[in-house]
Amino acid sequence: MTKTIRTLMMLAAVICMASAAQLAQAASVTAGQAVYKAKCQMCHGADGSGNLPKAKANPLGGATVQAKSDADLKTAVTAGAGTMKPVPGVAGADLDNVVAFVRSLKK
């Protein structure tokens, strides 16, 4: 009986930790969406499909962008990439959250 209770308690702990991780990820995406709207949406569009010709050629939810590493995406935001200029004022947690939001656009 004790072994069963211990097993059930461990299972409950694992479920709680998984739920907490999902909530944290959802919070990151929501926070990233706010930064995205303020800093990125004017060029990349509300859904990441692009408002400008170059942005339309590589939608954020498309395979090319989604195949990039998080570090590559962060570098594109902070240092620019191709015709994209660096985005001032996006760093730290905001940068992580924007990447989480971009990942949520995967098609």
C-alpha positions as CSV (number, residue, x, y, z in Angstrom):
1,M,0.0,0.0,0.0
2,T,2.8,2.4,0.9
3,K,4.5,1.7,-2.4
4,T,1.3,2.4,-4.3
5,I,0.8,5.7,-2.4
6,R,4.5,6.7,-3.1
7,T,4.0,5.9,-6.8
8,L,0.9,7.9,-7.0
9,M,2.5,10.9,-5.3
10,M,5.5,10.7,-7.7
11,L,3.1,10.6,-10.7
12,A,1.2,13.6,-9.3
13,A,4.4,15.5,-8.9
14,V,5.5,14.8,-12.5
15,I,2.1,15.9,-13.8
16,C,2.3,19.2,-11.8
17,M,5.8,19.9,-13.1
18,A,4.7,19.3,-16.7
19,S,1.7,21.6,-16.2
20,A,3.9,24.3,-14.7
21,A,6.3,24.0,-17.7
22,Q,3.4,24.3,-20.1
23,L,2.1,27.4,-18.3
24,A,5.5,29.0,-18.3
25,Q,5.8,28.4,-22.1
26,A,2.4,29.9,-22.7
27,A,3.3,32.9,-20.6
28,S,6.5,33.3,-22.7
29,V,4.6,33.1,-25.9
30,T,2.0,35.7,-24.6
31,A,4.8,38.1,-23.5
32,G,6.6,37.6,-26.8
33,Q,3.5,38.4,-28.7
34,A,3.3,41.7,-27.0
35,V,6.9,42.6,-27.9
36,Y,6.3,41.3,-31.4
37,K,3.3,43.5,-31.9
38,A,5.3,46.6,-30.7
39,K,8.5,45.9,-32.6
40,C,8.1,43.3,-35.4
41,Q,4.5,43.3,-36.6
42,M,4.9,46.4,-38.9
43,C,7.2,44.4,-41.2
44,H,6.4,40.8,-40.5
45,G,2.6,41.1,-40.2
46,A,0.3,40.0,-37.3
47,D,0.6,36.3,-38.2
48,G,4.2,36.4,-39.3
49,S,3.4,36.0,-43.0
50,G,5.0,39.4,-43.9
51,N,3.9,42.8,-44.9
52,L,7.0,43.6,-46.9
53,P,8.2,41.7,-50.0
54,K,11.3,40.3,-48.3
55,A,9.3,39.3,-45.2
56,K,6.7,37.6,-47.4
57,A,9.5,35.5,-49.0
58,N,10.4,34.0,-45.7
59,P,7.3,33.9,-43.4
60,L,8.2,33.4,-39.8
61,G,6.0,30.2,-39.5
62,G,7.6,28.7,-42.6
63,A,10.2,25.9,-42.8
64,T,13.2,28.2,-43.5
65,V,12.8,30.4,-40.4
66,Q,11.6,27.6,-38.2
67,A,14.7,25.5,-39.1
68,K,17.0,28.2,-37.6
69,S,18.3,27.8,-34.1
70,D,17.1,30.0,-31.3
71,A,20.6,31.6,-31.3
72,D,20.2,32.4,-35.0
73,L,16.8,34.0,-34.5
74,K,18.2,36.1,-31.6
75,T,21.1,37.2,-33.7
76,A,18.7,38.3,-36.5
77,V,16.8,40.4,-34.0
78,T,19.8,42.0,-32.3
79,A,22.2,42.3,-35.2
80,G,20.0,42.1,-38.3
81,A,20.0,39.5,-41.1
82,G,20.0,40.2,-44.8
83,T,17.8,43.2,-45.4
84,M,16.4,43.1,-41.8
85,K,17.9,45.8,-39.6
86,P,18.6,45.2,-35.9
87,V,15.6,45.8,-33.7
88,P,16.6,48.2,-30.9
89,G,15.3,47.6,-27.4
90,V,14.8,43.8,-27.6
91,A,17.1,41.9,-25.2
92,G,17.1,39.6,-22.3
93,A,13.7,38.0,-21.4
94,D,12.0,40.0,-24.2
95,L,14.3,38.4,-26.8
96,D,13.6,34.9,-25.4
97,N,9.9,35.6,-25.4
98,V,9.9,36.9,-29.0
99,V,11.7,33.7,-30.1
100,A,9.0,31.6,-28.2
101,F,6.3,33.6,-30.0
102,V,8.0,33.0,-33.4
103,R,8.2,29.3,-32.6
104,S,4.5,29.3,-31.9
105,L,3.8,30.5,-35.6
106,K,5.2,27.1,-36.9
107,K,2.9,25.8,-39.7
